[in-house]
Amino acid sequence: MNEGSVSRASNKHFQKDGEEGGKVMSDDKVADVFSKQMPPNASDPQSADSLIAFQMAKLSVADREKAYMDVHGMPDDDAEETQELIHESLVRLQNEIDILRDKKAYNIAERLDPEYVRDQEFCLAFLRCEKFDCQKAALRIVRHFQMKLDLFGEDKLAKDITQDDLDMDDMDALYSAAGRFLDAHDSGRRIINFLVGVPKLFKTDAVLRRAFYNIMVAFRDNAEIQRRGTVAICWGAGSAEGTSGDNADLNWKLPKLNEGSPMRISALHMCYTDSVWKDRVAIIRNGLNKQTQVRARVHYGTVQECLQHLRRHGIDPTSIPVNEHGEISDQLEHCRILKQQRKHERLKYPLRHIIGVPSAQDVLLGKGTPFQNHAGNKSLRQVVVDRYKEYEKAQKGLKKVIAKEIVDVIRGNGGLFLKQDGKKWIPVNGEVAVVKVSAAFRTLRLKGGTK
């Protein structure tokens, strides 16, 4: 897997004491989540209890009631999403992002493909997660790209992550069935995120990349899930030894992924059948943000007792894929679903760069007769001629809008803007495509326009 110009292993968000880097962002609100180090008493259950009790005491009566309802599968109805609300929120969201002082990864992604970064559906996922609080959504988006940069590298920053972007370690963690979203909902119609201890041999970064992938697959295209959030179940059956339950570093880092995703944890249930998990659960609880801490519940007992605790909180025990010993019971079905998902991804995100012959709808970047005589380039020139007068009369900012509209039309008709790399053709990002269209207008002007 190509790691791009930024090493995935750097993982700046999750550095410990003594490591270089410190805060990755100058805005305290942004840096807070990723530079906060694990406190010495993070594994102390009493510390976790005290912290959560403190957070609960600070809540208003109304907020405390809402947290209780969320935990028991009785969430509030969502506010109506009007077109006016969506439009105003998208504008305000961009303003909030613009005023953040240090957003290195976001800026890189925007240079690579501004259309991807500002895509309406992508932005709406984060807005729905924060119930249209534009400031909070802006922070999530900036954190999202910084985390994505650290985990996957710059070359994956402005694209949806697919299974083809995961390396062998990541795929092993993914196929372990130790962390996934179930095809089931609680009584509040919220999707269930099921997490169990993975074998300790899996690298921390591999588990984090697997979790990032799972979250984005579940949330990026489903508005209902974005509005409702998820109910997370951390399942610790049997001994924690030899599993990720014995990995304090991972237990501290994994909850941080939520801060850079469109996933809202509406409730969290931590179930364990062996007291050895107690300290591990405390680390997870201490690593949660305050909104999740007050919505977290711990259930200790036998497998059946834990399942009954879940039932009392609006979760059907039969939807939890474990056997009578608390072990995963649907490993083969999980693998089958992932293979189907990979086929779907390859249809949705075709690897056009491995095709040797561009289609008639594609526009080729380059000079000379072979490029300019390509059918897609001829079509582009005709569109440029048709809109030349409009383009020439427009102010500078509107010129770019016109060029972008032309790019969108070509892409909407199935065309790509391609550059040659040896015997391959590689799609360029939206910004480069806009530059190509603008250059076509300048070329026409030098030739005397349409006369």
C-alpha positions as CSV (number, residue, x, y, z in Angstrom):
1,M,0.0,0.0,0.0
2,N,1.4,3.3,-1.0
3,E,1.7,5.6,2.1
4,G,2.1,8.8,0.2
5,S,4.3,11.7,1.2
6,V,3.2,11.5,4.9
7,S,4.1,8.3,6.8
8,R,1.0,6.6,8.2
9,A,3.1,5.4,11.1
10,S,3.6,8.9,12.4
11,N,0.1,9.0,14.0
12,K,0.6,12.4,15.4
13,H,-2.8,12.6,16.9
14,F,-2.0,9.9,19.3
15,Q,1.5,10.7,20.5
16,K,2.6,10.0,24.0
17,D,4.8,12.0,26.4
18,G,8.3,12.5,25.1
19,E,7.3,12.1,21.4
20,E,7.9,14.8,18.9
21,G,5.1,16.9,17.5
22,G,3.0,17.9,20.4
23,K,-0.2,19.5,19.3
24,V,-1.0,19.2,15.7
25,M,-3.2,22.2,15.5
26,S,-2.9,25.7,17.0
27,D,-6.6,25.9,17.8
28,D,-7.0,24.5,21.3
29,K,-10.5,23.1,20.5
30,V,-9.0,21.1,17.6
31,A,-5.8,20.0,19.3
32,D,-7.6,19.0,22.5
33,V,-8.8,15.6,21.2
34,F,-5.6,14.4,19.6
35,S,-2.8,15.7,21.8
36,K,-4.3,14.8,25.1
37,Q,-2.1,12.1,26.7
38,M,-3.3,9.1,28.7
39,P,-3.2,10.1,32.4
40,P,-1.4,7.8,34.8
41,N,-4.6,6.8,36.5
42,A,-6.5,6.1,33.3
43,S,-6.9,2.4,34.2
44,D,-8.3,3.1,37.6
45,P,-12.1,2.3,37.6
46,Q,-12.7,4.6,40.6
47,S,-11.1,7.5,38.5
48,A,-13.5,6.7,35.6
49,D,-16.5,6.6,38.0
50,S,-15.5,9.9,39.6
51,L,-15.0,11.6,36.2
52,I,-18.4,10.4,34.9
53,A,-20.1,11.4,38.1
54,F,-18.5,14.8,37.8
55,Q,-19.7,15.2,34.2
56,M,-23.2,14.1,35.1
57,A,-23.4,16.6,38.0
58,K,-22.6,19.4,35.5
59,L,-25.5,18.6,33.3
60,S,-28.8,20.5,33.5
61,V,-31.9,18.5,34.4
62,A,-33.0,18.6,30.7
63,D,-29.6,17.3,29.5
64,R,-29.5,14.6,32.1
65,E,-32.9,13.5,31.1
66,K,-31.9,13.4,27.4
67,A,-28.8,11.4,28.2
68,Y,-31.0,8.9,30.1
69,M,-33.4,8.6,27.1
70,D,-30.6,8.1,24.7
71,V,-29.1,5.3,26.8
72,H,-32.5,3.5,27.0
73,G,-33.2,3.7,23.3
74,M,-35.7,6.5,23.4
75,P,-34.0,9.4,21.5
76,D,-35.7,12.7,20.7
77,D,-37.3,13.1,17.3
78,D,-35.0,14.9,14.8
79,A,-35.8,18.5,13.7
80,E,-37.1,18.8,10.2
81,E,-34.4,19.3,7.6
82,T,-35.7,22.1,5.4
83,Q,-33.9,23.3,2.3
84,E,-33.4,26.6,4.0
85,L,-31.8,25.0,7.0
86,I,-29.5,22.9,4.8
87,H,-28.4,25.9,2.6
88,E,-27.8,28.2,5.6
89,S,-25.9,25.6,7.5
90,L,-23.6,24.7,4.6
91,V,-22.7,28.4,4.2
92,R,-22.1,28.8,8.0
93,L,-20.1,25.5,8.1
94,Q,-17.7,26.8,5.5
95,N,-17.3,30.1,7.3
96,E,-16.5,28.2,10.5
97,I,-13.9,26.1,8.8
98,D,-12.4,29.2,7.2
99,I,-11.8,30.9,10.5
100,L,-9.9,27.9,12.0
101,R,-6.3,28.9,12.2
102,D,-4.4,25.7,11.6
103,K,-5.9,23.1,9.3
104,K,-3.0,21.6,7.5
105,A,-4.6,18.3,6.3
106,Y,-7.9,20.0,5.3
107,N,-5.9,22.5,3.2
108,I,-4.0,19.7,1.5
109,A,-7.2,17.8,0.8
110,E,-8.8,21.0,-0.6
111,R,-5.9,21.6,-3.0
112,L,-6.0,17.9,-4.2
113,D,-9.8,18.0,-4.8
114,P,-11.9,20.9,-3.6
115,E,-15.1,19.2,-4.9
116,Y,-14.5,16.2,-2.6
117,V,-13.8,18.3,0.4
118,R,-16.8,20.6,-0.1
119,D,-19.2,17.9,-1.4
120,Q,-22.7,18.7,0.0
121,E,-23.5,15.2,1.1
122,F,-20.1,14.8,2.8
123,C,-20.6,18.1,4.8
124,L,-24.2,17.2,5.7
125,A,-23.0,14.0,7.3
126,F,-21.0,16.0,9.8
127,L,-23.7,18.6,10.3
128,R,-26.3,15.9,11.1
129,C,-23.9,14.3,13.5
130,E,-23.8,17.6,15.4
131,K,-27.5,18.3,14.9
132,F,-26.6,21.3,12.7
133,D,-24.2,22.9,15.2
134,C,-21.9,24.4,12.5
135,Q,-19.0,25.2,14.8
136,K,-18.8,21.7,16.2
137,A,-19.3,20.2,12.7
138,A,-16.4,22.3,11.4
139,L,-14.1,21.0,14.1
140,R,-15.1,17.4,13.3
141,I,-14.3,17.9,9.6
142,V,-10.9,19.4,10.2
143,R,-10.1,16.6,12.7
144,H,-11.3,14.1,10.1
145,F,-8.8,15.1,7.5
146,Q,-5.9,15.4,10.0
147,M,-6.7,11.9,11.3
148,K,-7.0,10.6,7.7
149,L,-3.7,12.1,6.8
150,D,-2.0,10.4,9.8
151,L,-3.5,7.0,9.2
152,F,-3.5,6.7,5.4
153,G,-1.1,9.3,4.0
154,E,-1.6,12.2,1.6
155,D,-2.4,10.2,-1.5
156,K,-5.6,8.9,0.2
157,L,-6.7,12.2,1.6
158,A,-9.1,13.4,-1.0
159,K,-10.9,10.1,-1.7
160,D,-13.2,7.6,0.0
161,I,-11.3,4.8,1.7
162,T,-12.0,1.4,0.2
163,Q,-10.8,-2.1,1.0
164,D,-8.2,-1.6,-1.8
165,D,-6.6,1.1,0.3
166,L,-6.0,-1.2,3.2
167,D,-2.9,-3.3,3.6
168,M,-2.7,-6.9,4.7
169,D,-2.5,-6.1,8.4
170,D,-5.5,-3.8,8.0
171,M,-7.5,-6.5,6.1
172,D,-6.7,-9.1,8.8
173,A,-8.1,-6.8,11.4
174,L,-11.1,-6.1,9.2
175,Y,-11.9,-9.8,8.5
176,S,-11.5,-10.7,12.2
177,A,-15.1,-9.5,12.8
178,A,-13.9,-7.8,16.0
179,G,-15.3,-4.5,15.0
180,R,-18.2,-3.8,12.7
181,F,-21.7,-2.3,12.3
182,L,-24.4,-4.9,12.6
183,D,-27.4,-5.1,10.3
184,A,-29.6,-4.4,13.3
185,H,-31.0,-1.4,15.2
186,D,-32.0,-0.7,18.8
187,S,-35.5,0.5,19.8
188,G,-34.5,4.1,18.9
189,R,-33.7,2.9,15.3
190,R,-30.0,3.5,15.8
191,I,-27.4,1.2,14.1
192,I,-25.4,-1.0,16.4
193,N,-21.6,-0.8,16.4
194,F,-20.3,-4.1,17.8
195,L,-16.7,-4.2,19.2
196,V,-14.9,-7.1,20.7
197,G,-11.3,-7.7,21.7
198,V,-9.1,-8.4,18.7
199,P,-6.0,-10.6,18.9
200,K,-3.1,-8.6,20.3
201,L,-0.9,-9.5,17.4
202,F,-2.9,-6.9,15.3
203,K,-1.0,-3.6,15.2
204,T,-2.6,-0.6,16.7
205,D,-2.5,1.4,13.5
206,A,-4.1,-1.5,11.6
207,V,-7.0,-1.6,14.1
208,L,-7.4,2.2,13.8
209,R,-7.5,2.1,10.0
210,R,-10.0,-0.8,10.1
211,A,-12.2,1.2,12.5
212,F,-11.9,4.4,10.3
213,Y,-13.0,2.4,7.2
214,N,-16.0,0.8,9.0
215,I,-17.2,4.1,10.3
216,M,-17.1,5.9,7.0
217,V,-18.7,3.0,5.1
218,A,-21.6,3.0,7.6
219,F,-22.1,6.7,7.8
220,R,-21.0,8.4,4.5
221,D,-24.1,7.6,2.4
222,N,-26.9,7.0,4.9
223,A,-28.8,10.2,6.1
224,E,-30.9,8.3,8.5
225,I,-27.9,6.7,10.3
226,Q,-26.2,10.2,10.3
227,R,-29.2,11.6,12.1
228,R,-29.7,8.8,14.6
229,G,-26.1,8.0,15.4
230,T,-25.0,4.6,16.8
231,V,-25.3,2.5,19.9
232,A,-21.8,1.0,20.5
233,I,-21.4,-2.2,22.4
234,C,-17.9,-3.1,23.7
235,W,-18.0,-6.9,24.3
236,G,-15.4,-8.4,26.6
237,A,-16.2,-12.1,27.0
238,G,-13.6,-14.3,28.6
239,S,-10.1,-13.2,29.5
240,A,-8.6,-10.0,28.1
241,E,-5.1,-11.5,28.0
242,G,-3.7,-11.9,24.5
243,T,-6.3,-9.5,23.0
244,S,-6.6,-5.8,22.4
245,G,-8.2,-5.6,25.8
246,D,-4.6,-6.0,27.0
247,N,-3.5,-3.1,24.8
248,A,-3.8,0.1,26.8
249,D,-2.5,2.2,24.0
250,L,-5.3,1.0,21.6
251,N,-8.0,1.3,24.3
252,W,-7.0,5.0,24.8
253,K,-6.7,5.8,21.1
254,L,-9.7,4.0,19.6
255,P,-12.4,6.3,21.2
256,K,-10.6,9.3,19.7
257,L,-11.6,8.2,16.2
258,N,-15.1,9.3,16.9
259,E,-13.9,13.0,17.2
260,G,-13.0,13.0,13.6
261,S,-15.9,11.2,12.0
262,P,-19.6,11.8,11.2
263,M,-20.5,9.2,13.8
264,R,-22.4,10.3,17.0
265,I,-22.3,7.8,19.8
266,S,-25.8,8.0,21.2
267,A,-25.2,5.3,23.8
268,L,-22.3,3.1,24.8
269,H,-22.6,-0.3,26.6
270,M,-19.4,-2.0,27.9
271,C,-20.1,-5.6,28.7
272,Y,-17.6,-8.0,30.3
273,T,-17.7,-11.4,31.9
274,D,-14.2,-11.5,33.5
275,S,-13.2,-9.0,36.2
276,V,-9.8,-8.7,34.4
277,W,-11.5,-6.4,31.9
278,K,-12.3,-3.9,34.6
279,D,-9.1,-1.8,34.3
280,R,-9.3,-2.0,30.4
281,V,-12.9,-0.7,30.5
282,A,-11.7,2.2,32.7
283,I,-9.2,3.3,30.1
284,I,-11.9,3.4,27.5
285,R,-14.2,5.3,29.7
286,N,-11.5,7.9,30.6
287,G,-10.7,8.4,26.9
288,L,-14.3,9.3,25.9
289,N,-15.5,12.8,25.3
290,K,-17.9,14.2,27.9
291,Q,-21.0,13.7,25.7
292,T,-20.3,10.0,25.4
293,Q,-19.1,9.6,29.0
294,V,-22.6,10.5,30.4
295,R,-24.1,8.0,27.9
296,A,-21.9,5.1,28.8
297,R,-23.0,2.1,30.9
298,V,-20.9,-0.8,32.2
299,H,-22.5,-4.3,32.6
300,Y,-20.6,-7.1,34.4
301,G,-21.9,-10.7,34.7
302,T,-22.4,-13.9,32.7
303,V,-23.0,-13.8,29.0
304,Q,-26.8,-14.1,29.5
305,E,-26.8,-11.5,32.2
306,C,-25.0,-9.0,29.9
307,L,-27.5,-9.7,27.1
308,Q,-30.4,-9.1,29.5
309,H,-28.8,-5.8,30.5
310,L,-28.8,-4.8,26.8
311,R,-32.4,-5.9,26.5
312,R,-33.4,-3.5,29.3
313,H,-31.7,-0.7,27.3
314,G,-33.7,-1.3,24.1
315,I,-31.4,-3.8,22.4
316,D,-32.7,-7.1,21.2
317,P,-30.2,-9.8,22.5
318,T,-30.8,-12.0,19.4
319,S,-29.2,-9.3,17.3
320,I,-25.9,-9.7,19.1
321,P,-23.8,-12.3,17.1
322,V,-22.4,-14.3,20.0
323,N,-22.8,-17.9,21.2
324,E,-23.5,-19.1,24.7
325,H,-19.8,-18.7,25.6
326,G,-19.8,-15.0,24.4
327,E,-17.8,-15.9,21.3
328,I,-18.4,-14.4,17.8
329,S,-20.9,-16.7,16.0
330,D,-21.1,-15.3,12.5
331,Q,-17.5,-15.1,11.3
332,L,-18.2,-16.7,7.9
333,E,-21.2,-14.5,7.2
334,H,-19.1,-11.4,8.2
335,C,-16.4,-12.4,5.6
336,R,-19.0,-13.0,2.9
337,I,-20.5,-9.5,3.5
338,L,-17.0,-7.9,3.3
339,K,-16.3,-9.7,0.0
340,Q,-19.6,-8.4,-1.5
341,Q,-18.8,-4.9,-0.2
342,R,-15.4,-5.0,-2.0
343,K,-17.1,-5.9,-5.2
344,H,-19.5,-3.0,-4.8
345,E,-16.7,-0.6,-4.1
346,R,-14.8,-1.7,-7.2
347,L,-18.0,-0.9,-9.2
348,K,-18.5,2.4,-7.5
349,Y,-14.9,3.5,-7.7
350,P,-13.6,2.0,-11.0
351,L,-9.8,1.9,-11.3
352,R,-9.8,3.8,-14.5
353,H,-6.0,4.4,-14.3
354,I,-5.4,0.8,-15.3
355,I,-7.4,1.2,-18.6
356,G,-5.0,1.8,-21.5
357,V,-7.6,3.5,-23.8
358,P,-9.5,6.6,-22.6
359,S,-13.2,6.7,-23.5
360,A,-14.7,9.2,-26.0
361,Q,-16.1,11.3,-23.1
362,D,-12.6,11.8,-21.4
363,V,-10.6,14.9,-21.8
364,L,-6.8,14.4,-22.2
365,L,-4.3,16.8,-20.7
366,G,-1.3,17.5,-23.0
367,K,-0.2,19.4,-26.1
368,G,-0.1,18.3,-29.6
369,T,-2.4,16.8,-32.3
370,P,-3.0,13.3,-30.7
371,F,-4.4,14.9,-27.6
372,Q,-6.4,17.7,-29.3
373,N,-8.0,15.3,-31.8
374,H,-9.4,13.1,-29.1
375,A,-13.2,13.1,-29.2
376,G,-13.5,14.3,-25.6
377,N,-11.2,17.3,-26.2
378,K,-13.2,18.2,-29.3
379,S,-16.4,18.2,-27.2
380,L,-14.7,20.4,-24.6
381,R,-13.7,22.9,-27.3
382,Q,-17.2,23.1,-28.6
383,V,-18.6,23.8,-25.1
384,V,-15.9,26.5,-24.6
385,V,-17.0,28.1,-27.9
386,D,-20.6,28.0,-26.8
387,R,-19.9,29.8,-23.5
388,Y,-17.0,32.0,-24.6
389,K,-19.0,35.3,-24.6
390,E,-20.5,34.6,-21.2
391,Y,-17.0,33.7,-19.9
392,E,-15.4,36.9,-21.2
393,K,-18.0,39.1,-19.7
394,A,-17.7,37.5,-16.3
395,Q,-15.6,38.7,-13.3
396,K,-12.6,36.7,-12.2
397,G,-14.5,34.7,-9.6
398,L,-17.4,33.9,-11.9
399,K,-15.0,32.7,-14.6
400,K,-13.9,29.9,-12.3
401,V,-17.5,29.1,-11.5
402,I,-18.2,28.7,-15.3
403,A,-15.1,26.5,-15.7
404,K,-16.2,24.3,-12.8
405,E,-19.7,24.0,-14.3
406,I,-18.2,22.7,-17.5
407,V,-16.1,20.2,-15.5
408,D,-19.2,19.0,-13.7
409,V,-21.1,18.5,-17.0
410,I,-18.3,16.4,-18.5
411,R,-18.0,14.3,-15.3
412,G,-21.8,14.0,-15.2
413,N,-21.7,12.5,-18.7
414,G,-19.2,9.9,-17.5
415,G,-16.0,11.7,-18.6
416,L,-12.8,12.1,-16.8
417,F,-9.9,14.5,-17.1
418,L,-6.8,12.3,-17.7
419,K,-3.1,12.8,-17.7
420,Q,-0.7,10.3,-19.2
421,D,1.8,8.4,-17.0
422,G,3.8,6.0,-19.2
423,K,1.2,3.6,-20.7
424,K,-1.4,4.5,-18.1
425,W,-4.0,7.2,-17.9
426,I,-4.5,8.7,-14.5
427,P,-7.6,10.9,-13.5
428,V,-6.7,14.4,-12.2
429,N,-8.5,16.1,-9.4
430,G,-11.2,18.8,-9.9
431,E,-8.9,21.7,-9.4
432,V,-6.6,20.6,-12.2
433,A,-9.6,20.0,-14.4
434,V,-10.8,23.5,-13.8
435,V,-7.4,24.8,-14.8
436,K,-7.6,22.8,-18.0
437,V,-10.9,24.3,-18.9
438,S,-9.7,27.9,-18.1
439,A,-6.7,27.3,-20.4
440,A,-9.1,26.3,-23.2
441,F,-10.8,29.7,-22.9
442,R,-7.5,31.5,-22.9
443,T,-6.4,29.6,-26.0
444,L,-9.6,30.5,-27.8
445,R,-9.1,34.2,-26.8
446,L,-5.6,34.1,-28.3
447,K,-7.0,32.8,-31.6
448,G,-9.4,35.7,-31.7
449,G,-12.4,34.3,-29.9
450,T,-15.5,33.1,-31.8
451,K,-15.4,36.2,-34.1
